[in-house]
Structure formats: structure tokens, C-alpha cells
Amino acid sequence: MSLNSSQFHDLIDTLQEQLEDLFDESELDLDIENQGGILTIIFTNGSQLIFSRQEPLKQLWLAARSGGFHFDYLHTEQRWYCATEQLYLDAMLNKIFAEQAEVALDFPPL
């Protein structure tokens, strides 16, 4: 089942809200910017995570210090998945936070 544009934008909007809430609740010293559908997380060391929507491909793209990652939404599991890394978004964020922020966060399934 493929996403239509409205479903895709709703999923991304919901995800970005979830992420903002998680980052706020983490009590980490992060700057969070959400502009034009692009969510940017800025760590105290200056590194960033950038979440952007790629509507033509119906993908979530994540840019991190370790590279760029493309996530597809899996309807059967209701989660975002990066096929090249074989990781769900939450596992990827656990890994990236350990690398970039040097903290362990336990993200729920995303």
C-alpha cells in the first residue's frame, strides 16, 4: 500500500512532533528548529541532525555527521525503516545520539 501525499505529510508531521517531545523530555541541551517541514536538532558540540521530507519519494531523509539516510514507512509495522542500514529510525537515532551527543537515549519504536 503506497501513501498518498496527505497521508505522507500527516505521518511526517506526527513524527516530527513526537521527536520534538522526546528531545524536550530528554533534558539534553539541544536547540530544536522546525521550519518549512525541516526539523533540525543542534547539539552543544555544534553537530546537527536534519530531518526532511522527500514527498516525491515518500521518504524521510535524515542527515547526520555519519552520513545521509533514507527511510521508507512500513505500513505493516507502522515504523520508518532504512533499507541500506537495515535499521528502524529509533535504532538509528540511538546509534547517532551515542556518536554525536555521546549520550544514550532509548527511543521508542518510530
Biopython code that builds the backbone (N, CA, C, O; Angstrom):
import numpy as np
from Bio.PDB.StructureBuilder import StructureBuilder

atoms = [
    (1, "MET", "N", (0.848, -1.180, 0.000)),
    (1, "MET", "CA", (0.000, 0.000, 0.000)),
    (1, "MET", "C", (0.896, 1.246, 0.000)),
    (1, "MET", "O", (1.747, 1.399, 0.876)),
    (2, "SER", "N", (0.708, 2.102, -0.949)),
    (2, "SER", "CA", (1.534, 3.314, -1.014)),
    (2, "SER", "C", (0.781, 4.483, -0.377)),
    (2, "SER", "O", (-0.449, 4.517, -0.339)),
    (3, "LEU", "N", (1.548, 5.412, 0.107)),
    (3, "LEU", "CA", (0.990, 6.588, 0.767)),
    (3, "LEU", "C", (0.576, 7.624, -0.255)),
    (3, "LEU", "O", (1.265, 7.829, -1.253)),
    (4, "ASN", "N", (-0.552, 8.279, -0.009)),
    (4, "ASN", "CA", (-0.852, 9.457, -0.815)),
    (4, "ASN", "C", (-0.187, 10.653, -0.131)),
    (4, "ASN", "O", (0.330, 10.523, 0.979)),
    (5, "SER", "N", (-0.199, 11.785, -0.772)),
    (5, "SER", "CA", (0.513, 12.961, -0.243)),
    (5, "SER", "C", (0.002, 13.377, 1.124)),
    (5, "SER", "O", (0.790, 13.711, 2.008)),
    (6, "SER", "N", (-1.289, 13.360, 1.300)),
    (6, "SER", "CA", (-1.872, 13.764, 2.573)),
    (6, "SER", "C", (-1.449, 12.825, 3.701)),
    (6, "SER", "O", (-1.076, 13.284, 4.780)),
    (7, "GLN", "N", (-1.503, 11.530, 3.463)),
    (7, "GLN", "CA", (-1.079, 10.553, 4.469)),
    (7, "GLN", "C", (0.405, 10.736, 4.805)),
    (7, "GLN", "O", (0.797, 10.713, 5.972)),
    (8, "PHE", "N", (1.208, 10.916, 3.776)),
    (8, "PHE", "CA", (2.646, 11.095, 3.971)),
    (8, "PHE", "C", (2.927, 12.305, 4.855)),
    (8, "PHE", "O", (3.688, 12.210, 5.819)),
    (9, "HIS", "N", (2.316, 13.443, 4.529)),
    (9, "HIS", "CA", (2.556, 14.657, 5.317)),
    (9, "HIS", "C", (2.048, 14.501, 6.747)),
    (9, "HIS", "O", (2.684, 14.982, 7.684)),
    (10, "ASP", "N", (0.916, 13.837, 6.923)),
    (10, "ASP", "CA", (0.400, 13.589, 8.271)),
    (10, "ASP", "C", (1.383, 12.740, 9.085)),
    (10, "ASP", "O", (1.635, 13.026, 10.256)),
    (11, "LEU", "N", (1.934, 11.698, 8.458)),
    (11, "LEU", "CA", (2.907, 10.834, 9.140)),
    (11, "LEU", "C", (4.158, 11.607, 9.537)),
    (11, "LEU", "O", (4.645, 11.471, 10.659)),
    (12, "ILE", "N", (4.673, 12.410, 8.627)),
    (12, "ILE", "CA", (5.886, 13.193, 8.915)),
    (12, "ILE", "C", (5.605, 14.230, 10.002)),
    (12, "ILE", "O", (6.407, 14.402, 10.920)),
    (13, "ASP", "N", (4.464, 14.923, 9.900)),
    (13, "ASP", "CA", (4.123, 15.921, 10.916)),
    (13, "ASP", "C", (4.028, 15.277, 12.299)),
    (13, "ASP", "O", (4.547, 15.812, 13.278)),
    (14, "THR", "N", (3.360, 14.124, 12.368)),
    (14, "THR", "CA", (3.224, 13.411, 13.635)),
    (14, "THR", "C", (4.582, 12.980, 14.158)),
    (14, "THR", "O", (4.864, 13.127, 15.347)),
    (15, "LEU", "N", (5.424, 12.451, 13.282)),
    (15, "LEU", "CA", (6.763, 12.022, 13.676)),
    (15, "LEU", "C", (7.575, 13.197, 14.215)),
    (15, "LEU", "O", (8.216, 13.083, 15.260)),
    (16, "GLN", "N", (7.550, 14.315, 13.512)),
    (16, "GLN", "CA", (8.325, 15.469, 13.957)),
    (16, "GLN", "C", (7.846, 15.969, 15.318)),
    (16, "GLN", "O", (8.658, 16.387, 16.143)),
    (17, "GLU", "N", (6.541, 15.931, 15.556)),
    (17, "GLU", "CA", (6.016, 16.321, 16.864)),
    (17, "GLU", "C", (6.497, 15.351, 17.943)),
    (17, "GLU", "O", (6.892, 15.773, 19.030)),
    (18, "GLN", "N", (6.463, 14.051, 17.641)),
    (18, "GLN", "CA", (6.953, 13.040, 18.585)),
    (18, "GLN", "C", (8.420, 13.281, 18.917)),
    (18, "GLN", "O", (8.822, 13.241, 20.080)),
    (19, "LEU", "N", (9.209, 13.530, 17.882)),
    (19, "LEU", "CA", (10.636, 13.753, 18.085)),
    (19, "LEU", "C", (10.892, 14.995, 18.924)),
    (19, "LEU", "O", (11.716, 14.970, 19.838)),
    (20, "GLU", "N", (10.189, 16.083, 18.618)),
    (20, "GLU", "CA", (10.361, 17.304, 19.404)),
    (20, "GLU", "C", (10.028, 17.043, 20.872)),
    (20, "GLU", "O", (10.754, 17.490, 21.761)),
    (21, "ASP", "N", (8.937, 16.323, 21.130)),
    (21, "ASP", "CA", (8.560, 15.999, 22.510)),
    (21, "ASP", "C", (9.633, 15.152, 23.189)),
    (21, "ASP", "O", (9.995, 15.405, 24.338)),
    (22, "LEU", "N", (10.145, 14.139, 22.468)),
    (22, "LEU", "CA", (11.194, 13.286, 23.032)),
    (22, "LEU", "C", (12.448, 14.083, 23.363)),
    (22, "LEU", "O", (13.045, 13.900, 24.424)),
    (23, "PHE", "N", (12.847, 14.971, 22.451)),
    (23, "PHE", "CA", (14.044, 15.774, 22.688)),
    (23, "PHE", "C", (13.832, 16.744, 23.852)),
    (23, "PHE", "O", (14.735, 16.953, 24.662)),
    (24, "ASP", "N", (12.635, 17.336, 23.934)),
    (24, "ASP", "CA", (12.334, 18.237, 25.057)),
    (24, "ASP", "C", (12.391, 17.487, 26.385)),
    (24, "ASP", "O", (12.936, 17.991, 27.367)),
    (25, "GLU", "N", (11.827, 16.283, 26.409)),
    (25, "GLU", "CA", (11.774, 15.489, 27.635)),
    (25, "GLU", "C", (13.137, 14.903, 28.019)),
    (25, "GLU", "O", (13.339, 14.507, 29.167)),
    (26, "SER", "N", (14.062, 14.847, 27.074)),
    (26, "SER", "CA", (15.370, 14.238, 27.337)),
    (26, "SER", "C", (16.221, 15.060, 28.296)),
    (26, "SER", "O", (17.173, 14.544, 28.882)),
    (27, "GLU", "N", (15.887, 16.323, 28.458)),
    (27, "GLU", "CA", (16.643, 17.255, 29.292)),
    (27, "GLU", "C", (18.070, 17.470, 28.803)),
    (27, "GLU", "O", (18.916, 17.979, 29.539)),
    (28, "LEU", "N", (18.334, 17.081, 27.557)),
    (28, "LEU", "CA", (19.628, 17.384, 26.948)),
    (28, "LEU", "C", (19.627, 18.837, 26.503)),
    (28, "LEU", "O", (18.573, 19.408, 26.223)),
    (29, "ASP", "N", (20.790, 19.423, 26.439)),
    (29, "ASP", "CA", (20.922, 20.802, 25.985)),
    (29, "ASP", "C", (20.977, 20.792, 24.459)),
    (29, "ASP", "O", (22.052, 20.750, 23.860)),
    (30, "LEU", "N", (19.792, 20.832, 23.842)),
    (30, "LEU", "CA", (19.679, 20.801, 22.384)),
    (30, "LEU", "C", (18.925, 22.025, 21.907)),
    (30, "LEU", "O", (18.028, 22.517, 22.591)),
    (31, "ASP", "N", (19.290, 22.518, 20.731)),
    (31, "ASP", "CA", (18.477, 23.533, 20.068)),
    (31, "ASP", "C", (17.637, 22.815, 19.034)),
    (31, "ASP", "O", (18.143, 21.993, 18.270)),
    (32, "ILE", "N", (16.357, 23.125, 19.012)),
    (32, "ILE", "CA", (15.425, 22.477, 18.093)),
    (32, "ILE", "C", (14.794, 23.542, 17.220)),
    (32, "ILE", "O", (14.229, 24.515, 17.719)),
    (33, "GLU", "N", (14.895, 23.352, 15.906)),
    (33, "GLU", "CA", (14.280, 24.268, 14.947)),
    (33, "GLU", "C", (13.398, 23.456, 14.018)),
    (33, "GLU", "O", (13.806, 22.410, 13.512)),
    (34, "ASN", "N", (12.187, 23.945, 13.797)),
    (34, "ASN", "CA", (11.282, 23.297, 12.853)),
    (34, "ASN", "C", (10.756, 24.375, 11.920)),
    (34, "ASN", "O", (9.909, 25.186, 12.294)),
    (35, "GLN", "N", (11.273, 24.367, 10.702)),
    (35, "GLN", "CA", (10.940, 25.403, 9.740)),
    (35, "GLN", "C", (10.684, 24.786, 8.385)),
    (35, "GLN", "O", (11.517, 24.043, 7.866)),
    (36, "GLY", "N", (9.537, 25.089, 7.812)),
    (36, "GLY", "CA", (9.228, 24.615, 6.466)),
    (36, "GLY", "C", (9.236, 23.101, 6.344)),
    (36, "GLY", "O", (9.583, 22.561, 5.294)),
    (37, "GLY", "N", (8.851, 22.411, 7.423)),
    (37, "GLY", "CA", (8.810, 20.954, 7.372)),
    (37, "GLY", "C", (10.158, 20.285, 7.572)),
    (37, "GLY", "O", (10.279, 19.068, 7.424)),
    (38, "ILE", "N", (11.178, 21.074, 7.911)),
    (38, "ILE", "CA", (12.505, 20.523, 8.172)),
    (38, "ILE", "C", (12.797, 20.692, 9.654)),
    (38, "ILE", "O", (12.796, 21.806, 10.179)),
    (39, "LEU", "N", (13.047, 19.571, 10.321)),
    (39, "LEU", "CA", (13.350, 19.574, 11.747)),
    (39, "LEU", "C", (14.857, 19.456, 11.910)),
    (39, "LEU", "O", (15.472, 18.504, 11.431)),
    (40, "THR", "N", (15.447, 20.436, 12.593)),
    (40, "THR", "CA", (16.894, 20.445, 12.817)),
    (40, "THR", "C", (17.165, 20.393, 14.316)),
    (40, "THR", "O", (16.611, 21.166, 15.097)),
    (41, "ILE", "N", (18.027, 19.464, 14.690)),
    (41, "ILE", "CA", (18.465, 19.314, 16.075)),
    (41, "ILE", "C", (19.938, 19.701, 16.118)),
    (41, "ILE", "O", (20.758, 19.139, 15.391)),
    (42, "ILE", "N", (20.267, 20.660, 16.969)),
    (42, "ILE", "CA", (21.645, 21.140, 17.078)),
    (42, "ILE", "C", (22.180, 20.782, 18.463)),
    (42, "ILE", "O", (21.640, 21.205, 19.486)),
    (43, "PHE", "N", (23.251, 19.996, 18.470)),
    (43, "PHE", "CA", (23.878, 19.561, 19.715)),
    (43, "PHE", "C", (24.829, 20.642, 20.223)),
    (43, "PHE", "O", (25.216, 21.537, 19.472)),
    (44, "THR", "N", (25.202, 20.558, 21.491)),
    (44, "THR", "CA", (26.099, 21.558, 22.076)),
    (44, "THR", "C", (27.470, 21.562, 21.403)),
    (44, "THR", "O", (28.164, 22.578, 21.425)),
    (45, "ASN", "N", (27.869, 20.434, 20.803)),
    (45, "ASN", "CA", (29.163, 20.382, 20.113)),
    (45, "ASN", "C", (29.088, 20.953, 18.693)),
    (45, "ASN", "O", (30.072, 20.927, 17.954)),
    (46, "GLY", "N", (27.908, 21.470, 18.319)),
    (46, "GLY", "CA", (27.743, 22.092, 17.004)),
    (46, "GLY", "C", (27.268, 21.151, 15.916)),
    (46, "GLY", "O", (26.861, 21.604, 14.847)),
    (47, "SER", "N", (27.310, 19.852, 16.164)),
    (47, "SER", "CA", (26.828, 18.915, 15.140)),
    (47, "SER", "C", (25.303, 18.955, 15.091)),
    (47, "SER", "O", (24.645, 19.384, 16.038)),
    (48, "GLN", "N", (24.764, 18.499, 13.972)),
    (48, "GLN", "CA", (23.324, 18.605, 13.753)),
    (48, "GLN", "C", (22.733, 17.301, 13.234)),
    (48, "GLN", "O", (23.419, 16.464, 12.646)),
    (49, "LEU", "N", (21.437, 17.163, 13.473)),
    (49, "LEU", "CA", (20.601, 16.164, 12.801)),
    (49, "LEU", "C", (19.556, 16.948, 12.036)),
    (49, "LEU", "O", (18.953, 17.877, 12.574)),
    (50, "ILE", "N", (19.337, 16.577, 10.781)),
    (50, "ILE", "CA", (18.353, 17.272, 9.972)),
    (50, "ILE", "C", (17.391, 16.247, 9.402)),
    (50, "ILE", "O", (17.786, 15.347, 8.662)),
    (51, "PHE", "N", (16.113, 16.398, 9.760)),
    (51, "PHE", "CA", (15.050, 15.527, 9.270)),
    (51, "PHE", "C", (14.283, 16.292, 8.203)),
    (51, "PHE", "O", (13.760, 17.376, 8.464)),
    (52, "SER", "N", (14.215, 15.732, 7.008)),
    (52, "SER", "CA", (13.463, 16.400, 5.944)),
    (52, "SER", "C", (12.570, 15.399, 5.229)),
    (52, "SER", "O", (12.858, 14.203, 5.169)),
    (53, "ARG", "N", (11.492, 15.920, 4.696)),
    (53, "ARG", "CA", (10.549, 15.077, 3.960)),
    (53, "ARG", "C", (10.861, 15.156, 2.471)),
    (53, "ARG", "O", (11.148, 16.227, 1.936)),
    (54, "GLN", "N", (10.800, 14.029, 1.829)),
    (54, "GLN", "CA", (11.021, 13.957, 0.383)),
    (54, "GLN", "C", (9.736, 13.419, -0.236)),
    (54, "GLN", "O", (9.574, 12.217, -0.448)),
    (55, "GLU", "N", (8.829, 14.354, -0.517)),
    (55, "GLU", "CA", (7.487, 13.970, -0.968)),
    (55, "GLU", "C", (7.479, 13.138, -2.243)),
    (55, "GLU", "O", (6.741, 12.154, -2.302)),
    (56, "PRO", "N", (8.259, 13.478, -3.267)),
    (56, "PRO", "CA", (8.188, 12.665, -4.495)),
    (56, "PRO", "C", (8.496, 11.183, -4.248)),
    (56, "PRO", "O", (7.944, 10.305, -4.911)),
    (57, "LEU", "N", (9.386, 10.919, -3.285)),
    (57, "LEU", "CA", (9.768, 9.538, -2.986)),
    (57, "LEU", "C", (9.005, 8.970, -1.790)),
    (57, "LEU", "O", (9.110, 7.782, -1.486)),
    (58, "LYS", "N", (8.238, 9.825, -1.117)),
    (58, "LYS", "CA", (7.513, 9.448, 0.112)),
    (58, "LYS", "C", (8.494, 8.891, 1.142)),
    (58, "LYS", "O", (8.256, 7.852, 1.758)),
    (59, "GLN", "N", (9.601, 9.614, 1.310)),
    (59, "GLN", "CA", (10.638, 9.184, 2.241)),
    (59, "GLN", "C", (10.938, 10.283, 3.262)),
    (59, "GLN", "O", (10.734, 11.473, 3.020)),
    (60, "LEU", "N", (11.426, 9.832, 4.401)),
    (60, "LEU", "CA", (12.006, 10.705, 5.402)),
    (60, "LEU", "C", (13.511, 10.614, 5.225)),
    (60, "LEU", "O", (14.071, 9.518, 5.204)),
    (61, "TRP", "N", (14.168, 11.760, 5.096)),
    (61, "TRP", "CA", (15.621, 11.770, 4.979)),
    (61, "TRP", "C", (16.198, 12.327, 6.262)),
    (61, "TRP", "O", (15.682, 13.283, 6.840)),
    (62, "LEU", "N", (17.288, 11.700, 6.696)),
    (62, "LEU", "CA", (17.976, 12.125, 7.900)),
    (62, "LEU", "C", (19.436, 12.375, 7.571)),
    (62, "LEU", "O", (20.138, 11.486, 7.086)),
    (63, "ALA", "N", (19.883, 13.583, 7.836)),
    (63, "ALA", "CA", (21.297, 13.927, 7.656)),
    (63, "ALA", "C", (21.933, 13.998, 9.033)),
    (63, "ALA", "O", (21.429, 14.671, 9.932)),
    (64, "ALA", "N", (23.045, 13.297, 9.183)),
    (64, "ALA", "CA", (23.788, 13.268, 10.441)),
    (64, "ALA", "C", (25.267, 13.380, 10.117)),
    (64, "ALA", "O", (25.661, 13.341, 8.951)),
    (65, "ARG", "N", (26.072, 13.518, 11.142)),
    (65, "ARG", "CA", (27.521, 13.600, 10.922)),
    (65, "ARG", "C", (28.045, 12.350, 10.217)),
    (65, "ARG", "O", (28.997, 12.423, 9.439)),
    (66, "SER", "N", (27.423, 11.208, 10.490)),
    (66, "SER", "CA", (27.876, 9.940, 9.909)),
    (66, "SER", "C", (27.349, 9.684, 8.501)),
    (66, "SER", "O", (27.725, 8.693, 7.877)),
    (67, "GLY", "N", (26.480, 10.566, 7.988)),
    (67, "GLY", "CA", (26.002, 10.399, 6.616)),
    (67, "GLY", "C", (24.539, 10.751, 6.456)),
    (67, "GLY", "O", (23.900, 11.287, 7.361)),
    (68, "GLY", "N", (24.024, 10.430, 5.271)),
    (68, "GLY", "CA", (22.628, 10.669, 4.959)),
    (68, "GLY", "C", (21.886, 9.347, 4.869)),
    (68, "GLY", "O", (22.409, 8.370, 4.332)),
    (69, "PHE", "N", (20.668, 9.315, 5.396)),
    (69, "PHE", "CA", (19.905, 8.079, 5.459)),
    (69, "PHE", "C", (18.482, 8.322, 4.978)),
    (69, "PHE", "O", (17.879, 9.352, 5.278)),
    (70, "HIS", "N", (17.956, 7.363, 4.230)),
    (70, "HIS", "CA", (16.618, 7.478, 3.656)),
    (70, "HIS", "C", (15.722, 6.418, 4.273)),
    (70, "HIS", "O", (16.063, 5.236, 4.289)),
    (71, "PHE", "N", (14.571, 6.849, 4.780)),
    (71, "PHE", "CA", (13.641, 5.958, 5.465)),
    (71, "PHE", "C", (12.323, 5.874, 4.706)),
    (71, "PHE", "O", (11.771, 6.883, 4.267)),
    (72, "ASP", "N", (11.839, 4.659, 4.565)),
    (72, "ASP", "CA", (10.518, 4.401, 3.998)),
    (72, "ASP", "C", (9.587, 4.009, 5.131)),
    (72, "ASP", "O", (10.010, 3.404, 6.116)),
    (73, "TYR", "N", (8.312, 4.359, 4.983)),
    (73, "TYR", "CA", (7.345, 3.979, 6.002)),
    (73, "TYR", "C", (6.822, 2.581, 5.690)),
    (73, "TYR", "O", (6.315, 2.327, 4.597)),
    (74, "LEU", "N", (6.949, 1.682, 6.654)),
    (74, "LEU", "CA", (6.451, 0.323, 6.501)),
    (74, "LEU", "C", (5.085, 0.235, 7.156)),
    (74, "LEU", "O", (4.966, 0.292, 8.380)),
    (75, "HIS", "N", (4.039, 0.094, 6.321)),
    (75, "HIS", "CA", (2.666, 0.053, 6.828)),
    (75, "HIS", "C", (2.446, -1.110, 7.784)),
    (75, "HIS", "O", (1.799, -0.954, 8.820)),
    (76, "THR", "N", (2.985, -2.276, 7.437)),
    (76, "THR", "CA", (2.732, -3.462, 8.242)),
    (76, "THR", "C", (3.269, -3.312, 9.656)),
    (76, "THR", "O", (2.718, -3.883, 10.598)),
    (77, "GLU", "N", (4.334, -2.551, 9.805)),
    (77, "GLU", "CA", (4.947, -2.372, 11.120)),
    (77, "GLU", "C", (4.712, -0.989, 11.706)),
    (77, "GLU", "O", (4.999, -0.737, 12.876)),
    (78, "GLN", "N", (4.187, -0.099, 10.877)),
    (78, "GLN", "CA", (3.928, 1.287, 11.262)),
    (78, "GLN", "C", (5.174, 1.947, 11.836)),
    (78, "GLN", "O", (5.142, 2.581, 12.890)),
    (79, "ARG", "N", (6.282, 1.775, 11.101)),
    (79, "ARG", "CA", (7.577, 2.326, 11.512)),
    (79, "ARG", "C", (8.351, 2.767, 10.277)),
    (79, "ARG", "O", (8.086, 2.318, 9.162)),
    (80, "TRP", "N", (9.317, 3.660, 10.505)),
    (80, "TRP", "CA", (10.204, 4.136, 9.456)),
    (80, "TRP", "C", (11.434, 3.238, 9.421)),
    (80, "TRP", "O", (12.006, 2.916, 10.463)),
    (81, "TYR", "N", (11.842, 2.832, 8.205)),
    (81, "TYR", "CA", (12.917, 1.846, 8.045)),
    (81, "TYR", "C", (13.905, 2.292, 6.976)),
    (81, "TYR", "O", (13.511, 2.719, 5.891)),
    (82, "CYS", "N", (15.195, 2.189, 7.293)),
    (82, "CYS", "CA", (16.267, 2.489, 6.342)),
    (82, "CYS", "C", (16.806, 1.164, 5.818)),
    (82, "CYS", "O", (17.482, 0.436, 6.544)),
    (83, "ALA", "N", (16.511, 0.852, 4.568)),
    (83, "ALA", "CA", (16.893, -0.437, 3.987)),
    (83, "ALA", "C", (18.409, -0.570, 3.843)),
    (83, "ALA", "O", (18.950, -1.658, 4.038)),
    (84, "THR", "N", (19.101, 0.518, 3.505)),
    (84, "THR", "CA", (20.551, 0.412, 3.299)),
    (84, "THR", "C", (21.285, 0.090, 4.598)),
    (84, "THR", "O", (22.293, -0.617, 4.582)),
    (85, "GLU", "N", (20.793, 0.597, 5.708)),
    (85, "GLU", "CA", (21.418, 0.341, 7.012)),
    (85, "GLU", "C", (20.751, -0.824, 7.736)),
    (85, "GLU", "O", (21.271, -1.334, 8.728)),
    (86, "GLN", "N", (19.597, -1.237, 7.227)),
    (86, "GLN", "CA", (18.779, -2.285, 7.852)),
    (86, "GLN", "C", (18.463, -1.942, 9.306)),
    (86, "GLN", "O", (18.580, -2.779, 10.201)),
    (87, "LEU", "N", (18.061, -0.691, 9.513)),
    (87, "LEU", "CA", (17.710, -0.213, 10.847)),
    (87, "LEU", "C", (16.410, 0.583, 10.792)),
    (87, "LEU", "O", (16.125, 1.284, 9.821)),
    (88, "TYR", "N", (15.634, 0.452, 11.861)),
    (88, "TYR", "CA", (14.474, 1.322, 12.030)),
    (88, "TYR", "C", (14.972, 2.672, 12.517)),
    (88, "TYR", "O", (16.092, 2.796, 13.014)),
    (89, "LEU", "N", (14.125, 3.681, 12.368)),
    (89, "LEU", "CA", (14.509, 5.037, 12.746)),
    (89, "LEU", "C", (14.934, 5.121, 14.212)),
    (89, "LEU", "O", (15.921, 5.787, 14.524)),
    (90, "ASP", "N", (14.213, 4.462, 15.113)),
    (90, "ASP", "CA", (14.565, 4.549, 16.527)),
    (90, "ASP", "C", (15.957, 3.964, 16.788)),
    (90, "ASP", "O", (16.726, 4.542, 17.556)),
    (91, "ALA", "N", (16.292, 2.838, 16.168)),
    (91, "ALA", "CA", (17.623, 2.236, 16.340)),
    (91, "ALA", "C", (18.706, 3.145, 15.753)),
    (91, "ALA", "O", (19.788, 3.279, 16.325)),
    (92, "MET", "N", (18.410, 3.762, 14.615)),
    (92, "MET", "CA", (19.361, 4.687, 14.002)),
    (92, "MET", "C", (19.597, 5.894, 14.912)),
    (92, "MET", "O", (20.733, 6.346, 15.062)),
    (93, "LEU", "N", (18.529, 6.416, 15.516)),
    (93, "LEU", "CA", (18.685, 7.565, 16.412)),
    (93, "LEU", "C", (19.452, 7.190, 17.672)),
    (93, "LEU", "O", (20.244, 7.989, 18.170)),
    (94, "ASN", "N", (19.229, 5.988, 18.197)),
    (94, "ASN", "CA", (20.017, 5.528, 19.347)),
    (94, "ASN", "C", (21.503, 5.547, 19.000)),
    (94, "ASN", "O", (22.329, 6.005, 19.789)),
    (95, "LYS", "N", (21.830, 5.048, 17.822)),
    (95, "LYS", "CA", (23.220, 4.986, 17.359)),
    (95, "LYS", "C", (23.798, 6.392, 17.153)),
    (95, "LYS", "O", (24.907, 6.687, 17.599)),
    (96, "ILE", "N", (23.045, 7.242, 16.483)),
    (96, "ILE", "CA", (23.520, 8.597, 16.174)),
    (96, "ILE", "C", (23.707, 9.417, 17.447)),
    (96, "ILE", "O", (24.690, 10.148, 17.571)),
    (97, "PHE", "N", (22.776, 9.305, 18.391)),
    (97, "PHE", "CA", (22.919, 10.060, 19.635)),
    (97, "PHE", "C", (24.153, 9.616, 20.400)),
    (97, "PHE", "O", (24.841, 10.442, 20.998)),
    (98, "ALA", "N", (24.437, 8.332, 20.390)),
    (98, "ALA", "CA", (25.640, 7.840, 21.060)),
    (98, "ALA", "C", (26.894, 8.417, 20.393)),
    (98, "ALA", "O", (27.866, 8.749, 21.071)),
    (99, "GLU", "N", (26.864, 8.533, 19.067)),
    (99, "GLU", "CA", (28.026, 9.044, 18.329)),
    (99, "GLU", "C", (28.160, 10.556, 18.428)),
    (99, "GLU", "O", (29.248, 11.065, 18.700)),
    (100, "GLN", "N", (27.064, 11.283, 18.210)),
    (100, "GLN", "CA", (27.143, 12.739, 18.108)),
    (100, "GLN", "C", (27.028, 13.450, 19.453)),
    (100, "GLN", "O", (27.700, 14.455, 19.683)),
    (101, "ALA", "N", (26.195, 12.941, 20.326)),
    (101, "ALA", "CA", (25.970, 13.621, 21.599)),
    (101, "ALA", "C", (26.650, 12.896, 22.755)),
    (101, "ALA", "O", (26.709, 13.395, 23.879)),
    (102, "GLU", "N", (27.161, 11.712, 22.450)),
    (102, "GLU", "CA", (27.821, 10.891, 23.458)),
    (102, "GLU", "C", (26.924, 10.635, 24.666)),
    (102, "GLU", "O", (27.373, 10.627, 25.813)),
    (103, "VAL", "N", (25.638, 10.425, 24.369)),
    (103, "VAL", "CA", (24.667, 10.057, 25.402)),
    (103, "VAL", "C", (23.837, 8.894, 24.878)),
    (103, "VAL", "O", (23.668, 8.722, 23.671)),
    (104, "ALA", "N", (23.332, 8.113, 25.798)),
    (104, "ALA", "CA", (22.460, 7.006, 25.430)),
    (104, "ALA", "C", (21.024, 7.419, 25.670)),
    (104, "ALA", "O", (20.616, 7.695, 26.798)),
    (105, "LEU", "N", (20.272, 7.455, 24.598)),
    (105, "LEU", "CA", (18.836, 7.698, 24.702)),
    (105, "LEU", "C", (18.146, 6.444, 24.196)),
    (105, "LEU", "O", (18.626, 5.793, 23.268)),
    (106, "ASP", "N", (17.046, 6.116, 24.793)),
    (106, "ASP", "CA", (16.298, 4.938, 24.375)),
    (106, "ASP", "C", (15.017, 5.407, 23.686)),
    (106, "ASP", "O", (14.012, 5.699, 24.335)),
    (107, "PHE", "N", (15.079, 5.472, 22.368)),
    (107, "PHE", "CA", (13.937, 5.927, 21.598)),
    (107, "PHE", "C", (12.890, 4.829, 21.501)),
    (107, "PHE", "O", (13.245, 3.662, 21.336)),
    (108, "PRO", "N", (11.613, 5.169, 21.599)),
    (108, "PRO", "CA", (10.563, 4.181, 21.390)),
    (108, "PRO", "C", (10.463, 3.843, 19.897)),
    (108, "PRO", "O", (11.042, 4.549, 19.071)),
    (109, "PRO", "N", (9.750, 2.792, 19.542)),
    (109, "PRO", "CA", (9.590, 2.484, 18.104)),
    (109, "PRO", "C", (9.032, 3.678, 17.331)),
    (109, "PRO", "O", (8.003, 4.251, 17.688)),
    (110, "LEU", "N", (9.741, 4.032, 16.267)),
    (110, "LEU", "CA", (9.329, 5.177, 15.419)),
    (110, "LEU", "C", (9.240, 4.725, 13.978)),
    (110, "LEU", "O", (8.912, 5.523, 13.100)),
]
sb = StructureBuilder()
sb.init_structure("model")
sb.init_model(0)
sb.init_chain("A")
sb.init_seg("    ")
for serial, (resi, resn, name, xyz) in enumerate(atoms, 1):
    if name == "N":
        sb.init_residue(resn, " ", resi, " ")
    sb.init_atom(name, np.array(xyz, "f"), 0.0, 1.0, " ", f" {name:<3s}", serial, name[0])
structure = sb.get_structure()
